[in-house]
Amino acid sequence: MSLTPTRRRTAAAVLTAALLVPLAACSSNDDTKKDTAGSTASASASASAAPKANLTVLAAASLTDVFKTAGAAYEKSHPGTKLTFSFAGSQELVAQVSQGSPADVLVTADTKSMDKVKADTGTPTVIAKNRLVIATGKGNPFKVDELKDLADTKLKVVLAAPEVPAGKYSKKILDAQKITVKPVSQEPNVRAVLSKVELGEADAGLVYKTDAESAKDKVDAVEIPDAQNAVAQYPAATLKESKNSEAAAAFVAWLSSPEGQKILQDAGFQKP
């Protein structure tokens, strides 16, 4: 049976449509693959284009252990960023900033030290708090139980120097309790105080709770009641002369993030 012209056109249209369906599907699959590949390539390009920076962070000596942990975590989550820490007494760090030493971030153990270089920093953010304890030799051989025991002239007591935040806090709490202590030495930072006690060169010393915790296998910590204690605050700020201001600001912000705060608090620091 021969087809009329109309039926021939209808049959041709149906055949053409049938042939186009698989072609469209193939085309759609190819486009999807291209889009997926394009997205992957774009993501890779974005990752490789992420800003990279070598940041120098000037940090209080009492942050030595926790910042090493924090730095490793930050570098892992921020590929391309490398952190170099310089630890010292806050007064030394402030002197470095005042003298124009190249750095990106400053973290001190008190707000007064940070205030001295406010012309050189961005707005500081307090990232943690701390308290003092009495560090003694392991087993507390001299039975130091409270602050007034430090007045015993038979004890070799070491304190941080008066210009060091830990020294200022120590003087504040001793003066408030009217306790006179004659230290055998006054150290340039709180870690030096801890070291003297660890090595047995001192019988006792006033250090931060976190310092004693970092050396708990070598020293004991005698708690000081809150009513007789002082609260140390740790402000962090970017430095205006930083050549990596964006990356520096990101690190300072991260210190207040849940991840940064967990690391600080796991080390014994208190919430800001």
Secondary structure, 3 states (H helix, E strand, C coil): CCCCHHHHHHHHHHHHHHHHHHHHHHHHHHHHHHHHHHHHHHHHHHHHCCCCEEEEEEEEHHHHHHHHHHHHHHHHHCCCEEEEEEEECHHHHHHHHHCCCCCCEEECCCHHHHHCCHHHECCCEEEEEEEEEEEEECCCCCCCCCHHHHHCCCCCEEEECCCCHHHHHHHHHHHHCCCCCCCCEEECCHHHHHHHHHCCCCCEEEEEHHHHHHCCCCEEEEECCHHHCCEEEEEEEEECCCCCHHHHHHHHHHHCCHHHHHHHHHCCCECC
